[in-house]
């Protein structure tokens, strides 16, 4: 018994060191240390931070075998820190609606892949699983815990025990009874290393489990059944809520849940056997000092809002979650992103006259394509960031440079370079900065009602179909039905490229000109941008050919002697 106590103390000390990393005194270094613990670089791939978070969080391969679906439904909507061995890392809030959370749960319920090869469960455990739970008393439970087991070394129960593990009193609501008992037999089956949860009841010995502790089966039964019964009332409340959701959201199936799982890059922080983490899934933060103002960044980190309402890569549905940062944490991360870098480039903003403001307004609302993608007040698309908050959010020089040459600032952006004079660039930039408007909304678009389209990182050469998804589908829809997720925010319904009756009347040259020069030159909506300075002539030709596959039609016969031009 003395040796077991020594082992327990050593184990507890080791886990405490893992959970409480050394905090640097320097604010910038402290911010970088916190971002490492939170796993920020798992999505913001360009951050030079290495995190082991993914190897220490819950392995979701067997989530359907372990977790109570009703608990997951509540947790995804109101996440809280459960595993204190992760230090300051925590499950952030993605602001899932009921339907989004329900779809995710439907997907997680199907995940029943146990890692590795394992023997059959001990016969006494199998027999227990075939029967309703027994009803051990509190005294028997506490006696079992104190009988040489290490449970309270890490876990707390009724205010006693270690501060690292999951609270034992909550387990019966969080987990299925079969999941609790299987986990106690072998935590490794669920991807949990022995360093985090050492086996105490059984050990794998070749093709079978053998007892590590006398009467291991009885101990598992007492602990699991008591904790399961203890949470009966809480579990009933959760299950009532979940049943109501089942009746309301019958169309939110596992397929939709998997799409949301991939969109939010859940695999970046949780292991999954078939879904790999997405890289370049969030903005490059290495030059954040060049892009944003410090007061805005501090405010944003404290309470995140939807800068890009339907994904960093438009259409992928990704969201910047809320980590519920303290004031100190917010300050330290802000300093890590904004300090030790060159000062932001200064630029003079022209003080516009009433005439110039009116001209800027007329250009923005009736001539240029900016509001096809960006909001300005209550008007405009939801593809790019809201221009209403540009005054408070952006460094002026950055805004002018983005208007001037978007891809020089962000090589992967879909924002096209427009054929604007420097005078017009100065006018539009100054107008946006001086005419701040109240944003109509700072919420993300629904992951259920808006169609998620995933884009691969663009290559040097792209096919017409991949470019159509990347540049056109947000408005015209992936199948060319004019029903893209950005279409409801446009004053004119986008062209239905799948409409053979309409597209048969348009020559290939006209389609080429519309893509190259924008809708305005064809007498169509100015919110259709010009891609002539962004896409090569061959890429535009491929887009025209892809549109022909969507409508299953050809250009009018009178135009058949002409081919799509190879240059503008």
Number of C-alpha atoms within 10 A of each C-alpha: 8 8 8 12 14 11 13 19 14 12 18 19 14 13 20 18 12 15 18 14 14 10 12 13 8 11 19 20 16 19 23 23 22 23 22 21 21 22 21 20 23 27 22 18 19 15 18 11 16 15 17 14 20 15 14 17 19 18 20 23 22 23 24 21 24 22 24 23 24 23 21 25 25 18 15 22 17 14 16 14 13 14 20 19 21 22 19 17 20 19 20 18 19 20 18 19 14 17 23 22 22 30 28 26 28 22 21 23 19 14 17 14 16 18 16 9 8 15 11 11 16 17 11 13 19 15 10 18 16 9 8 9 16 14 14 16 11 14 9 14 18 14 11 16 16 12 11 15 16 23 19 20 20 23 19 18 15 8 9 10 17 18 20 24 21 18 20 18 17 17 19 23 27 23 23 20 25 18 21 24 24 22 20 24 25 23 19 20 18 22 20 19 14 11 10 18 18 17 20 19 21 21 16 16 10 9 10 13 19 15 16 13 16 10 10 20 21 15 20 24 24 24 21 27 23 22 23 25 17 19 16 13 11 14 20 13 13 20 19 12 14 20 11 10 18 16 9 13 14 11 12 21 16 18 13 20 23 19 22 24 19 20 22 22 23 20 21 22 23 19 20 19 14 8 16 14 19 19 16 18 23 21 16 15 16 16 14 20 24 19 19 21 19 21 11 16 24 19 15 17 22 18 14 20 18 19 21 24 25 28 26 21 24 27 27 22 27 26 25 22 18 17 20 17 15 11 12 11 19 21 20 23 23 25 21 23 20 24 14 10 13 10 10 18 12 10 11 9 16 13 12 15 9 9 9 15 19 13 16 23 17 12 17 20 18 15 16 22 23 26 26 26 24 21 23 25 17 14 17 24 26 29 27 24 18 26 24 22 21 22 20 16 20 20 22 25 17 20 23 20 15 18 22 22 18 21 17 12 14 13 11 14 17 20 22 22 20 22 15 12 10 12 8 15 19 18 22 24 23 23 22 22 22 16 18 16 16 11 15 13 13 13 14 21 19 17 22 18 10 15 21 23 22 18 14 12 13 14 8 5 11 13 14 19 17 18 21 23 21 23 17 21 24 27 28 24 24 21 18 24 18 23 21 23 26 26 20 16 20 19 13 13 15 24 17 20 22 21 16 16 11 13 23 17 16 14 21 25 19 15 23 24 21 22 21 23 20 24 21 18 13 13 9 14 21 23 26 24 24 25 23 23 14 18 16 16 19 16 18 29 24 20 23 21 18 20 24 19 16 19 20 14 17 19 20 13 11 9 14 12 6 12 12 20 14 13 12 12
